[in-house]
Amino acid sequence: MAQAGHGRSRAAAERGEAEEGEDPLDARIARTGCLEQHRQVQECMAERQDWRRCQEELRAFGACMARRQQPQ
């Protein structure tokens, strides 16, 4: 079955429904505060089918993750 995101089937994603349990990777990203940037990367990849055409989204996600990893 084709996957949309990490832990949701394409049909469930299209209906806006989550499958049982949350995907561990999505949960970890959500705790960083960078989930929106991650979703933008996923949407770009789904639309353009080429990571090279998603550089702006990838840079924004990388910058967000880098800010979260800096010691406070």
All heavy atoms as TSV, in Angstrom:
chain	resi	resn	atom	element	x	y	z
A	1	MET	N	N	0.847	-1.181	0.000
A	1	MET	CA	C	0.000	0.000	0.000
A	1	MET	C	C	0.884	1.234	0.000
A	1	MET	O	O	1.877	1.301	0.702
A	1	MET	CB	C	-0.899	-0.027	1.253
A	1	MET	CG	C	-1.770	1.218	1.362
A	1	MET	SD	S	-2.808	1.219	2.828
A	1	MET	CE	C	-4.072	0.123	2.287
A	2	ALA	N	N	0.536	2.237	-0.756
A	2	ALA	CA	C	1.302	3.495	-0.812
A	2	ALA	C	C	1.168	4.226	0.514
A	2	ALA	O	O	0.136	4.189	1.152
A	2	ALA	CB	C	0.789	4.362	-1.951
A	3	GLN	N	N	2.229	4.885	0.919
A	3	GLN	CA	C	2.221	5.617	2.183
A	3	GLN	C	C	2.236	7.112	1.934
A	3	GLN	O	O	2.947	7.592	1.066
A	3	GLN	CB	C	3.451	5.258	3.016
A	3	GLN	CG	C	3.441	3.849	3.535
A	3	GLN	CD	C	2.392	3.646	4.595
A	3	GLN	OE1	O	2.263	4.434	5.508
A	3	GLN	NE2	N	1.617	2.591	4.466
A	4	ALA	N	N	1.449	7.834	2.676
A	4	ALA	CA	C	1.486	9.292	2.677
A	4	ALA	C	C	1.992	9.689	4.047
A	4	ALA	O	O	1.384	9.362	5.046
A	4	ALA	CB	C	0.099	9.869	2.431
A	5	GLY	N	N	3.107	10.346	4.132
A	5	GLY	CA	C	3.700	10.636	5.431
A	5	GLY	C	C	4.418	9.399	5.931
A	5	GLY	O	O	4.848	8.559	5.157
A	6	HIS	N	N	4.503	9.274	7.232
A	6	HIS	CA	C	5.255	8.153	7.787
A	6	HIS	C	C	4.363	7.027	8.256
A	6	HIS	O	O	4.708	5.879	8.120
A	6	HIS	CB	C	6.130	8.618	8.953
A	6	HIS	CG	C	7.165	9.587	8.524
A	6	HIS	ND1	N	8.274	9.225	7.826
A	6	HIS	CD2	C	7.223	10.924	8.653
A	6	HIS	CE1	C	8.991	10.286	7.557
A	6	HIS	NE2	N	8.372	11.326	8.047
A	7	GLY	N	N	3.221	7.342	8.840
A	7	GLY	CA	C	2.427	6.285	9.433
A	7	GLY	C	C	0.982	6.300	9.021
A	7	GLY	O	O	0.141	5.776	9.728
A	8	ARG	N	N	0.671	6.878	7.877
A	8	ARG	CA	C	-0.724	6.946	7.460
A	8	ARG	C	C	-0.839	6.458	6.030
A	8	ARG	O	O	-0.023	6.778	5.195
A	8	ARG	CB	C	-1.223	8.394	7.537
A	8	ARG	CG	C	-1.195	8.939	8.946
A	8	ARG	CD	C	-1.449	10.398	8.975
A	8	ARG	NE	N	-2.735	10.706	8.377
A	8	ARG	CZ	C	-3.235	11.918	8.276
A	8	ARG	NH1	N	-2.561	12.935	8.739
A	8	ARG	NH2	N	-4.388	12.141	7.711
A	9	SER	N	N	-1.884	5.688	5.754
A	9	SER	CA	C	-2.112	5.279	4.378
A	9	SER	C	C	-2.599	6.467	3.575
A	9	SER	O	O	-3.123	7.430	4.118
A	9	SER	CB	C	-3.149	4.151	4.330
A	9	SER	OG	O	-4.426	4.659	4.659
A	10	ARG	N	N	-2.445	6.405	2.272
A	10	ARG	CA	C	-2.879	7.508	1.410
A	10	ARG	C	C	-4.377	7.756	1.586
A	10	ARG	O	O	-4.810	8.889	1.705
A	10	ARG	CB	C	-2.564	7.194	-0.048
A	10	ARG	CG	C	-2.933	8.329	-0.986
A	10	ARG	CD	C	-2.472	8.084	-2.401
A	10	ARG	NE	N	-1.061	7.782	-2.532
A	10	ARG	CZ	C	-0.090	8.705	-2.503
A	10	ARG	NH1	N	-0.366	9.960	-2.364
A	10	ARG	NH2	N	1.170	8.346	-2.631
A	11	ALA	N	N	-5.193	6.708	1.649
A	11	ALA	CA	C	-6.641	6.884	1.803
A	11	ALA	C	C	-6.969	7.564	3.123
A	11	ALA	O	O	-7.800	8.475	3.181
A	11	ALA	CB	C	-7.343	5.538	1.705
A	12	ALA	N	N	-6.312	7.147	4.196
A	12	ALA	CA	C	-6.560	7.766	5.502
A	12	ALA	C	C	-6.101	9.212	5.497
A	12	ALA	O	O	-6.774	10.086	6.047
A	12	ALA	CB	C	-5.845	6.984	6.615
A	13	ALA	N	N	-4.969	9.480	4.859
A	13	ALA	CA	C	-4.465	10.851	4.788
A	13	ALA	C	C	-5.429	11.741	4.012
A	13	ALA	O	O	-5.678	12.877	4.389
A	13	ALA	CB	C	-3.082	10.871	4.142
A	14	GLU	N	N	-5.976	11.222	2.917
A	14	GLU	CA	C	-6.918	12.006	2.123
A	14	GLU	C	C	-8.197	12.293	2.889
A	14	GLU	O	O	-8.817	13.332	2.700
A	14	GLU	CB	C	-7.220	11.295	0.805
A	14	GLU	CG	C	-6.032	11.323	-0.146
A	14	GLU	CD	C	-6.220	10.452	-1.361
A	14	GLU	OE1	O	-7.249	9.748	-1.461
A	14	GLU	OE2	O	-5.335	10.473	-2.229
A	15	ARG	N	N	-8.609	11.373	3.750
A	15	ARG	CA	C	-9.812	11.587	4.564
A	15	ARG	C	C	-9.498	12.382	5.820
A	15	ARG	O	O	-10.395	12.763	6.548
A	15	ARG	CB	C	-10.416	10.238	4.966
A	15	ARG	CG	C	-11.042	9.487	3.817
A	15	ARG	CD	C	-11.811	8.278	4.311
A	15	ARG	NE	N	-11.041	7.420	5.186
A	15	ARG	CZ	C	-10.358	6.349	4.798
A	15	ARG	NH1	N	-10.318	6.007	3.535
A	15	ARG	NH2	N	-9.702	5.613	5.661
A	16	GLY	N	N	-8.207	12.615	6.096
A	16	GLY	CA	C	-7.814	13.346	7.287
A	16	GLY	C	C	-7.879	12.489	8.541
A	16	GLY	O	O	-7.986	12.998	9.641
A	17	GLU	N	N	-7.796	11.186	8.363
A	17	GLU	CA	C	-7.894	10.271	9.501
A	17	GLU	C	C	-6.522	9.700	9.831
A	17	GLU	O	O	-5.739	9.388	8.951
A	17	GLU	CB	C	-8.823	9.103	9.158
A	17	GLU	CG	C	-10.237	9.524	8.832
A	17	GLU	CD	C	-11.068	8.363	8.327
A	17	GLU	OE1	O	-10.536	7.240	8.248
A	17	GLU	OE2	O	-12.238	8.586	8.008
A	18	ALA	N	N	-6.268	9.543	11.103
A	18	ALA	CA	C	-5.031	8.896	11.549
A	18	ALA	C	C	-5.305	7.410	11.738
A	18	ALA	O	O	-6.390	7.023	12.138
A	18	ALA	CB	C	-4.561	9.502	12.863
A	19	GLU	N	N	-4.319	6.595	11.420
A	19	GLU	CA	C	-4.434	5.182	11.722
A	19	GLU	C	C	-4.125	4.987	13.200
A	19	GLU	O	O	-3.684	5.907	13.868
A	19	GLU	CB	C	-3.465	4.383	10.848
A	19	GLU	CG	C	-3.863	4.388	9.380
A	19	GLU	CD	C	-2.941	3.545	8.527
A	19	GLU	OE1	O	-2.036	2.888	9.087
A	19	GLU	OE2	O	-3.124	3.548	7.316
A	20	GLU	N	N	-4.344	3.774	13.696
A	20	GLU	CA	C	-4.106	3.515	15.109
A	20	GLU	C	C	-2.689	3.878	15.495
A	20	GLU	O	O	-1.744	3.508	14.825
A	20	GLU	CB	C	-4.340	2.028	15.420
A	20	GLU	CG	C	-5.782	1.687	15.585
A	20	GLU	CD	C	-5.944	0.285	16.115
A	20	GLU	OE1	O	-5.126	-0.140	16.959
A	20	GLU	OE2	O	-6.878	-0.374	15.677
A	21	GLY	N	N	-2.562	4.612	16.591
A	21	GLY	CA	C	-1.250	4.981	17.093
A	21	GLY	C	C	-0.594	6.060	16.262
A	21	GLY	O	O	-0.842	6.195	15.084
A	22	GLU	N	N	0.243	6.820	16.925
A	22	GLU	CA	C	0.966	7.890	16.247
A	22	GLU	C	C	2.315	7.367	15.802
A	22	GLU	O	O	2.958	6.594	16.496
A	22	GLU	CB	C	1.142	9.067	17.204
A	22	GLU	CG	C	1.790	10.264	16.577
A	22	GLU	CD	C	1.881	11.432	17.528
A	22	GLU	OE1	O	1.776	11.227	18.744
A	22	GLU	OE2	O	2.072	12.549	17.051
A	23	ASP	N	N	2.748	7.798	14.631
A	23	ASP	CA	C	4.049	7.393	14.124
A	23	ASP	C	C	5.134	7.948	15.043
A	23	ASP	O	O	5.116	9.136	15.370
A	23	ASP	CB	C	4.209	7.928	12.703
A	23	ASP	CG	C	5.543	7.524	12.113
A	23	ASP	OD1	O	5.615	6.417	11.561
A	23	ASP	OD2	O	6.494	8.320	12.214
A	24	PRO	N	N	6.082	7.129	15.486
A	24	PRO	CA	C	7.125	7.591	16.412
A	24	PRO	C	C	7.967	8.743	15.850
A	24	PRO	O	O	8.328	9.653	16.582
A	24	PRO	CB	C	7.987	6.353	16.651
A	24	PRO	CG	C	7.166	5.196	16.225
A	24	PRO	CD	C	6.179	5.697	15.217
A	25	LEU	N	N	8.271	8.702	14.558
A	25	LEU	CA	C	9.067	9.781	13.970
A	25	LEU	C	C	8.287	11.091	13.983
A	25	LEU	O	O	8.827	12.133	14.359
A	25	LEU	CB	C	9.480	9.432	12.537
A	25	LEU	CG	C	10.325	10.487	11.826
A	25	LEU	CD1	C	11.604	10.781	12.598
A	25	LEU	CD2	C	10.635	10.044	10.415
A	26	ASP	N	N	7.013	11.047	13.610
A	26	ASP	CA	C	6.186	12.258	13.658
A	26	ASP	C	C	6.093	12.793	15.084
A	26	ASP	O	O	6.136	14.002	15.298
A	26	ASP	CB	C	4.785	11.991	13.113
A	26	ASP	CG	C	4.761	11.874	11.591
A	26	ASP	OD1	O	5.712	12.347	10.937
A	26	ASP	OD2	O	3.782	11.322	11.068
A	27	ALA	N	N	5.983	11.904	16.056
A	27	ALA	CA	C	5.904	12.324	17.457
A	27	ALA	C	C	7.197	13.016	17.889
A	27	ALA	O	O	7.163	14.053	18.563
A	27	ALA	CB	C	5.616	11.126	18.359
A	28	ARG	N	N	8.329	12.466	17.484
A	28	ARG	CA	C	9.614	13.084	17.841
A	28	ARG	C	C	9.770	14.452	17.189
A	28	ARG	O	O	10.242	15.397	17.811
A	28	ARG	CB	C	10.778	12.175	17.423
A	28	ARG	CG	C	10.879	10.931	18.291
A	28	ARG	CD	C	12.059	10.106	17.927
A	28	ARG	NE	N	13.272	10.783	18.394
A	28	ARG	CZ	C	14.493	10.389	18.119
A	28	ARG	NH1	N	14.682	9.329	17.355
A	28	ARG	NH2	N	15.521	11.036	18.594
A	29	ILE	N	N	9.391	14.549	15.926
A	29	ILE	CA	C	9.484	15.836	15.229
A	29	ILE	C	C	8.538	16.845	15.869
A	29	ILE	O	O	8.895	18.015	16.032
A	29	ILE	CB	C	9.218	15.667	13.722
A	29	ILE	CG1	C	10.348	14.852	13.090
A	29	ILE	CG2	C	9.094	17.024	13.036
A	29	ILE	CD1	C	10.098	14.428	11.658
A	30	ALA	N	N	7.345	16.411	16.248
A	30	ALA	CA	C	6.381	17.316	16.885
A	30	ALA	C	C	6.965	17.898	18.171
A	30	ALA	O	O	6.773	19.084	18.458
A	30	ALA	CB	C	5.075	16.577	17.169
A	31	ARG	N	N	7.707	17.098	18.923
A	31	ARG	CA	C	8.306	17.586	20.171
A	31	ARG	C	C	9.379	18.644	19.927
A	31	ARG	O	O	9.673	19.432	20.810
A	31	ARG	CB	C	8.866	16.420	20.981
A	31	ARG	CG	C	7.777	15.571	21.622
A	31	ARG	CD	C	8.331	14.605	22.645
A	31	ARG	NE	N	9.206	13.603	22.076
A	31	ARG	CZ	C	8.823	12.418	21.616
A	31	ARG	NH1	N	7.550	12.082	21.651
A	31	ARG	NH2	N	9.709	11.568	21.130
A	32	THR	N	N	9.935	18.697	18.728
A	32	THR	CA	C	10.950	19.707	18.429
A	32	THR	C	C	10.325	21.057	18.119
A	32	THR	O	O	11.005	22.069	18.133
A	32	THR	CB	C	11.812	19.308	17.208
A	32	THR	OG1	O	11.003	19.349	16.038
A	32	THR	CG2	C	12.459	17.956	17.385
A	33	GLY	N	N	9.041	21.057	17.769
A	33	GLY	CA	C	8.385	22.287	17.351
A	33	GLY	C	C	8.539	22.545	15.861
A	33	GLY	O	O	8.201	23.622	15.376
A	34	CYS	N	N	9.042	21.576	15.114
A	34	CYS	CA	C	9.311	21.743	13.682
A	34	CYS	C	C	8.358	20.919	12.814
A	34	CYS	O	O	8.649	20.691	11.633
A	34	CYS	CB	C	10.751	21.343	13.376
A	34	CYS	SG	S	11.978	22.355	14.239
A	35	LEU	N	N	7.232	20.511	13.361
A	35	LEU	CA	C	6.322	19.643	12.618
A	35	LEU	C	C	5.762	20.338	11.383
A	35	LEU	O	O	5.643	19.718	10.323
A	35	LEU	CB	C	5.191	19.148	13.517
A	35	LEU	CG	C	4.307	18.065	12.920
A	35	LEU	CD1	C	5.117	16.839	12.527
A	35	LEU	CD2	C	3.216	17.684	13.907
A	36	GLU	N	N	5.437	21.606	11.475
A	36	GLU	CA	C	4.885	22.316	10.317
A	36	GLU	C	C	5.896	22.357	9.172
A	36	GLU	O	O	5.546	22.113	8.016
A	36	GLU	CB	C	4.466	23.734	10.696
A	36	GLU	CG	C	3.872	24.507	9.541
A	36	GLU	CD	C	2.643	23.852	8.916
A	36	GLU	OE1	O	1.858	23.209	9.635
A	36	GLU	OE2	O	2.467	23.998	7.695
A	37	GLN	N	N	7.155	22.615	9.476
A	37	GLN	CA	C	8.187	22.632	8.436
A	37	GLN	C	C	8.362	21.242	7.827
A	37	GLN	O	O	8.548	21.101	6.624
A	37	GLN	CB	C	9.521	23.135	9.005
A	37	GLN	CG	C	9.520	24.592	9.373
A	37	GLN	CD	C	8.994	24.853	10.786
A	37	GLN	OE1	O	8.429	24.001	11.444
A	37	GLN	NE2	N	9.180	26.078	11.247
A	38	HIS	N	N	8.277	20.222	8.667
A	38	HIS	CA	C	8.389	18.844	8.186
A	38	HIS	C	C	7.245	18.519	7.235
A	38	HIS	O	O	7.447	17.916	6.174
A	38	HIS	CB	C	8.390	17.884	9.380
A	38	HIS	CG	C	8.513	16.449	8.988
A	38	HIS	ND1	N	7.460	15.583	9.011
A	38	HIS	CD2	C	9.579	15.747	8.547
A	38	HIS	CE1	C	7.867	14.389	8.599
A	38	HIS	NE2	N	9.141	14.462	8.316
A	39	ARG	N	N	6.044	18.937	7.596
A	39	ARG	CA	C	4.885	18.692	6.722
A	39	ARG	C	C	5.021	19.430	5.398
A	39	ARG	O	O	4.611	18.918	4.360
A	39	ARG	CB	C	3.598	19.085	7.440
A	39	ARG	CG	C	3.255	18.091	8.526
A	39	ARG	CD	C	1.913	18.349	9.115
A	39	ARG	NE	N	1.609	17.281	10.067
A	39	ARG	CZ	C	0.912	17.448	11.157
A	39	ARG	NH1	N	0.411	18.634	11.451
A	39	ARG	NH2	N	0.684	16.440	11.960
A	40	GLN	N	N	5.600	20.618	5.432
A	40	GLN	CA	C	5.811	21.362	4.188
A	40	GLN	C	C	6.786	20.625	3.276
A	40	GLN	O	O	6.601	20.595	2.054
A	40	GLN	CB	C	6.293	22.776	4.487
A	40	GLN	CG	C	5.204	23.641	5.081
A	40	GLN	CD	C	5.706	24.996	5.527
A	40	GLN	OE1	O	6.878	25.320	5.416
A	40	GLN	NE2	N	4.790	25.810	6.044
A	41	VAL	N	N	7.815	20.018	3.860
A	41	VAL	CA	C	8.753	19.211	3.063
A	41	VAL	C	C	8.010	18.024	2.460
A	41	VAL	O	O	8.149	17.739	1.259
A	41	VAL	CB	C	9.947	18.725	3.921
A	41	VAL	CG1	C	10.772	17.678	3.156
A	41	VAL	CG2	C	10.823	19.888	4.336
A	42	GLN	N	N	7.199	17.344	3.250
A	42	GLN	CA	C	6.448	16.192	2.753
A	42	GLN	C	C	5.504	16.584	1.624
A	42	GLN	O	O	5.408	15.879	0.619
A	42	GLN	CB	C	5.647	15.540	3.882
A	42	GLN	CG	C	6.512	14.790	4.865
A	42	GLN	CD	C	5.672	14.134	5.918
A	42	GLN	OE1	O	4.808	14.750	6.534
A	42	GLN	NE2	N	5.908	12.858	6.134
A	43	GLU	N	N	4.808	17.703	1.788
A	43	GLU	CA	C	3.885	18.158	0.751
A	43	GLU	C	C	4.631	18.496	-0.534
A	43	GLU	O	O	4.180	18.157	-1.632
A	43	GLU	CB	C	3.095	19.371	1.233
A	43	GLU	CG	C	2.063	19.027	2.284
A	43	GLU	CD	C	1.406	20.259	2.884
A	43	GLU	OE1	O	1.518	21.360	2.308
A	43	GLU	OE2	O	0.766	20.116	3.941
A	44	CYS	N	N	5.759	19.168	-0.409
A	44	CYS	CA	C	6.566	19.515	-1.574
A	44	CYS	C	C	7.027	18.246	-2.285
A	44	CYS	O	O	6.934	18.139	-3.515
A	44	CYS	CB	C	7.759	20.371	-1.163
A	44	CYS	SG	S	8.800	20.865	-2.558
A	45	MET	N	N	7.525	17.288	-1.521
A	45	MET	CA	C	8.002	16.045	-2.118
A	45	MET	C	C	6.881	15.292	-2.819
A	45	MET	O	O	7.076	14.744	-3.903
A	45	MET	CB	C	8.631	15.153	-1.035
A	45	MET	CG	C	9.943	15.687	-0.501
A	45	MET	SD	S	11.243	15.640	-1.724
A	45	MET	CE	C	11.367	13.893	-1.978
A	46	ALA	N	N	5.694	15.283	-2.226
A	46	ALA	CA	C	4.560	14.598	-2.845
A	46	ALA	C	C	4.159	15.287	-4.152
A	46	ALA	O	O	3.830	14.624	-5.137
A	46	ALA	CB	C	3.381	14.568	-1.879
A	47	GLU	N	N	4.224	16.603	-4.153
A	47	GLU	CA	C	3.820	17.368	-5.332
A	47	GLU	C	C	4.864	17.319	-6.442
A	47	GLU	O	O	4.539	17.102	-7.600
A	47	GLU	CB	C	3.582	18.822	-4.924
A	47	GLU	CG	C	3.149	19.727	-6.058
A	47	GLU	CD	C	2.951	21.146	-5.588
A	47	GLU	OE1	O	2.333	21.348	-4.527
A	47	GLU	OE2	O	3.435	22.056	-6.295
A	48	ARG	N	N	6.130	17.507	-6.070
A	48	ARG	CA	C	7.185	17.669	-7.082
A	48	ARG	C	C	7.967	16.394	-7.369
A	48	ARG	O	O	8.688	16.324	-8.362
A	48	ARG	CB	C	8.129	18.774	-6.656
A	48	ARG	CG	C	7.395	20.103	-6.561
A	48	ARG	CD	C	8.308	21.213	-6.182
A	48	ARG	NE	N	7.562	22.461	-6.111
A	48	ARG	CZ	C	7.951	23.508	-5.427
A	48	ARG	NH1	N	9.094	23.475	-4.775
A	48	ARG	NH2	N	7.220	24.594	-5.397
A	49	GLN	N	N	7.902	15.405	-6.474
A	49	GLN	CA	C	8.572	14.114	-6.662
A	49	GLN	C	C	10.083	14.247	-6.892
A	49	GLN	O	O	10.680	13.427	-7.579
A	49	GLN	CB	C	7.938	13.363	-7.844
A	49	GLN	CG	C	6.473	13.062	-7.677
A	49	GLN	CD	C	6.206	12.033	-6.611
A	49	GLN	OE1	O	6.823	10.972	-6.614
A	49	GLN	NE2	N	5.308	12.338	-5.695
A	50	ASP	N	N	10.686	15.297	-6.328
A	50	ASP	CA	C	12.128	15.516	-6.516
A	50	ASP	C	C	12.626	16.408	-5.385
A	50	ASP	O	O	12.279	17.593	-5.333
A	50	ASP	CB	C	12.366	16.176	-7.874
A	50	ASP	CG	C	13.851	16.331	-8.214
A	50	ASP	OD1	O	14.708	16.109	-7.325
A	50	ASP	OD2	O	14.147	16.688	-9.358
A	51	TRP	N	N	13.432	15.865	-4.507
A	51	TRP	CA	C	13.901	16.631	-3.346
A	51	TRP	C	C	14.685	17.868	-3.763
A	51	TRP	O	O	14.728	18.859	-3.043
A	51	TRP	CB	C	14.748	15.757	-2.410
A	51	TRP	CG	C	16.035	15.281	-3.017
A	51	TRP	CD1	C	16.246	14.139	-3.715
A	51	TRP	CD2	C	17.286	15.961	-2.980
A	51	TRP	NE1	N	17.546	14.059	-4.120
A	51	TRP	CE2	C	18.217	15.168	-3.685
A	51	TRP	CE3	C	17.720	17.158	-2.424
A	51	TRP	CZ2	C	19.546	15.539	-3.838
A	51	TRP	CZ3	C	19.049	17.531	-2.588
A	51	TRP	CH2	C	19.943	16.711	-3.282
A	52	ARG	N	N	15.295	17.836	-4.938
A	52	ARG	CA	C	16.071	18.995	-5.395
A	52	ARG	C	C	15.189	20.201	-5.668
A	52	ARG	O	O	15.657	21.335	-5.633
A	52	ARG	CB	C	16.861	18.630	-6.655
A	52	ARG	CG	C	17.939	17.578	-6.368
A	52	ARG	CD	C	18.521	17.035	-7.626
A	52	ARG	NE	N	17.485	16.258	-8.310
A	52	ARG	CZ	C	17.702	15.480	-9.345
A	52	ARG	NH1	N	18.899	15.386	-9.856
A	52	ARG	NH2	N	16.723	14.807	-9.889
A	53	ARG	N	N	13.913	19.976	-5.893
A	53	ARG	CA	C	12.986	21.073	-6.151
A	53	ARG	C	C	12.298	21.536	-4.864
A	53	ARG	O	O	11.381	22.349	-4.923
A	53	ARG	CB	C	11.956	20.641	-7.188
A	53	ARG	CG	C	12.632	20.341	-8.532
A	53	ARG	CD	C	11.686	19.859	-9.577
A	53	ARG	NE	N	10.700	20.892	-9.899
A	53	ARG	CZ	C	9.530	20.637	-10.474
A	53	ARG	NH1	N	9.200	19.395	-10.784
A	53	ARG	NH2	N	8.694	21.616	-10.737
A	54	CYS	N	N	12.755	21.044	-3.730
A	54	CYS	CA	C	12.178	21.394	-2.432
A	54	CYS	C	C	13.231	22.012	-1.510
A	54	CYS	O	O	13.133	21.901	-0.285
A	54	CYS	CB	C	11.568	20.146	-1.783
A	54	CYS	SG	S	10.225	19.422	-2.741
A	55	GLN	N	N	14.215	22.652	-2.084
A	55	GLN	CA	C	15.325	23.177	-1.290
A	55	GLN	C	C	14.886	24.216	-0.258
A	55	GLN	O	O	15.386	24.221	0.865
A	55	GLN	CB	C	16.405	23.752	-2.202
A	55	GLN	CG	C	17.106	22.684	-3.024
A	55	GLN	CD	C	17.727	21.620	-2.154
A	55	GLN	OE1	O	18.605	21.899	-1.348
A	55	GLN	NE2	N	17.262	20.388	-2.302
A	56	GLU	N	N	13.975	25.091	-0.610
A	56	GLU	CA	C	13.514	26.111	0.342
A	56	GLU	C	C	12.874	25.458	1.568
A	56	GLU	O	O	13.184	25.817	2.709
A	56	GLU	CB	C	12.514	27.040	-0.341
A	56	GLU	CG	C	12.047	28.174	0.540
A	56	GLU	CD	C	11.095	29.110	-0.187
A	56	GLU	OE1	O	11.159	29.216	-1.421
A	56	GLU	OE2	O	10.279	29.734	0.520
A	57	GLU	N	N	12.030	24.474	1.329
A	57	GLU	CA	C	11.374	23.770	2.434
A	57	GLU	C	C	12.380	22.976	3.261
A	57	GLU	O	O	12.302	22.964	4.503
A	57	GLU	CB	C	10.284	22.833	1.886
A	57	GLU	CG	C	9.110	23.538	1.263
A	57	GLU	CD	C	9.298	23.974	-0.191
A	57	GLU	OE1	O	10.407	23.807	-0.744
A	57	GLU	OE2	O	8.333	24.492	-0.769
A	58	LEU	N	N	13.320	22.329	2.597
A	58	LEU	CA	C	14.343	21.568	3.307
A	58	LEU	C	C	15.221	22.469	4.167
A	58	LEU	O	O	15.553	22.120	5.309
A	58	LEU	CB	C	15.203	20.776	2.318
A	58	LEU	CG	C	14.519	19.556	1.702
A	58	LEU	CD1	C	15.276	19.080	0.480
A	58	LEU	CD2	C	14.395	18.449	2.735
A	59	ARG	N	N	15.592	23.642	3.628
A	59	ARG	CA	C	16.408	24.580	4.411
A	59	ARG	C	C	15.644	25.077	5.634
A	59	ARG	O	O	16.215	25.183	6.728
A	59	ARG	CB	C	16.847	25.758	3.546
A	59	ARG	CG	C	18.068	25.452	2.702
A	59	ARG	CD	C	18.660	26.702	2.097
A	59	ARG	NE	N	17.814	27.269	1.053
A	59	ARG	CZ	C	17.808	26.888	-0.208
A	59	ARG	NH1	N	18.620	25.933	-0.602
A	59	ARG	NH2	N	17.012	27.459	-1.081
A	60	ALA	N	N	14.354	25.372	5.475
A	60	ALA	CA	C	13.551	25.855	6.606
A	60	ALA	C	C	13.448	24.776	7.683
A	60	ALA	O	O	13.585	25.066	8.872
A	60	ALA	CB	C	12.163	26.275	6.126
A	61	PHE	N	N	13.239	23.528	7.282
A	61	PHE	CA	C	13.159	22.430	8.250
A	61	PHE	C	C	14.508	22.227	8.932
A	61	PHE	O	O	14.582	22.098	10.159
A	61	PHE	CB	C	12.711	21.149	7.548
A	61	PHE	CG	C	12.638	19.952	8.456
A	61	PHE	CD1	C	11.835	19.960	9.588
A	61	PHE	CD2	C	13.373	18.818	8.172
A	61	PHE	CE1	C	11.775	18.852	10.417
A	61	PHE	CE2	C	13.312	17.707	8.995
A	61	PHE	CZ	C	12.508	17.726	10.126
A	62	GLY	N	N	15.587	22.243	8.164
A	62	GLY	CA	C	16.922	22.078	8.739
A	62	GLY	C	C	17.265	23.189	9.718
A	62	GLY	O	O	17.837	22.938	10.789
A	63	ALA	N	N	16.899	24.435	9.371
A	63	ALA	CA	C	17.176	25.565	10.262
A	63	ALA	C	C	16.379	25.433	11.552
A	63	ALA	O	O	16.900	25.711	12.643
A	63	ALA	CB	C	16.848	26.880	9.565
A	64	CYS	N	N	15.134	25.013	11.446
A	64	CYS	CA	C	14.307	24.830	12.641
A	64	CYS	C	C	14.918	23.758	13.548
A	64	CYS	O	O	15.057	23.961	14.751
A	64	CYS	CB	C	12.885	24.439	12.236
A	64	CYS	SG	S	11.757	24.269	13.645
A	65	MET	N	N	15.301	22.642	12.958
A	65	MET	CA	C	15.893	21.561	13.758
A	65	MET	C	C	17.213	22.008	14.383
A	65	MET	O	O	17.494	21.678	15.539
A	65	MET	CB	C	16.097	20.316	12.883
A	65	MET	CG	C	14.801	19.667	12.436
A	65	MET	SD	S	13.808	19.030	13.783
A	65	MET	CE	C	14.754	17.582	14.221
A	66	ALA	N	N	18.016	22.766	13.659
A	66	ALA	CA	C	19.298	23.247	14.191
A	66	ALA	C	C	19.066	24.175	15.385
A	66	ALA	O	O	19.797	24.093	16.374
A	66	ALA	CB	C	20.088	23.965	13.098
A	67	ARG	N	N	18.062	25.044	15.301
A	67	ARG	CA	C	17.746	25.938	16.430
A	67	ARG	C	C	17.345	25.120	17.657
A	67	ARG	O	O	17.691	25.484	18.774
A	67	ARG	CB	C	16.612	26.892	16.061
A	67	ARG	CG	C	17.026	28.026	15.150
A	67	ARG	CD	C	15.951	29.081	15.038
A	67	ARG	NE	N	14.672	28.567	14.556
A	67	ARG	CZ	C	14.318	28.466	13.266
A	67	ARG	NH1	N	15.168	28.838	12.331
A	67	ARG	NH2	N	13.134	28.002	12.928
A	68	ARG	N	N	16.644	24.040	17.456
A	68	ARG	CA	C	16.161	23.225	18.586
A	68	ARG	C	C	17.290	22.445	19.238
A	68	ARG	O	O	17.204	22.061	20.386
A	68	ARG	CB	C	15.073	22.238	18.127
A	68	ARG	CG	C	13.868	22.884	17.508
A	68	ARG	CD	C	13.182	23.831	18.486
A	68	ARG	NE	N	11.934	24.311	17.969
A	68	ARG	CZ	C	11.684	25.584	17.665
A	68	ARG	NH1	N	12.614	26.488	17.822
A	68	ARG	NH2	N	10.516	25.954	17.206
A	69	GLN	N	N	18.369	22.207	18.491
A	69	GLN	CA	C	19.476	21.397	19.021
A	69	GLN	C	C	20.539	22.237	19.711
A	69	GLN	O	O	21.440	21.693	20.321
A	69	GLN	CB	C	20.094	20.569	17.900
A	69	GLN	CG	C	19.150	19.509	17.401
A	69	GLN	CD	C	19.750	18.696	16.267
A	69	GLN	OE1	O	20.908	18.831	15.918
A	69	GLN	NE2	N	18.938	17.827	15.683
A	70	GLN	N	N	20.431	23.566	19.607
A	70	GLN	CA	C	21.413	24.428	20.253
A	70	GLN	C	C	21.203	24.397	21.761
A	70	GLN	O	O	20.078	24.410	22.237
A	70	GLN	CB	C	21.280	25.861	19.758
A	70	GLN	CG	C	21.690	26.043	18.324
A	70	GLN	CD	C	21.479	27.470	17.849
A	70	GLN	OE1	O	20.889	28.285	18.530
A	70	GLN	NE2	N	21.977	27.757	16.670
A	71	PRO	N	N	22.308	24.358	22.530
A	71	PRO	CA	C	22.169	24.385	23.995
A	71	PRO	C	C	21.565	25.720	24.442
A	71	PRO	O	O	21.839	26.761	23.859
A	71	PRO	CB	C	23.606	24.264	24.502
A	71	PRO	CG	C	24.490	24.209	23.319
A	71	PRO	CD	C	23.669	24.297	22.085
A	72	GLN	N	N	20.720	25.618	25.440
A	72	GLN	CA	C	20.057	26.842	25.921
A	72	GLN	C	C	20.596	27.303	27.238
A	72	GLN	O	O	21.087	26.678	28.033
A	72	GLN	CB	C	18.565	26.598	26.029
A	72	GLN	CG	C	17.989	26.307	24.676
A	72	GLN	CD	C	16.468	26.215	24.706
A	72	GLN	OE1	O	15.834	26.571	25.694
A	72	GLN	NE2	N	15.887	25.766	23.634
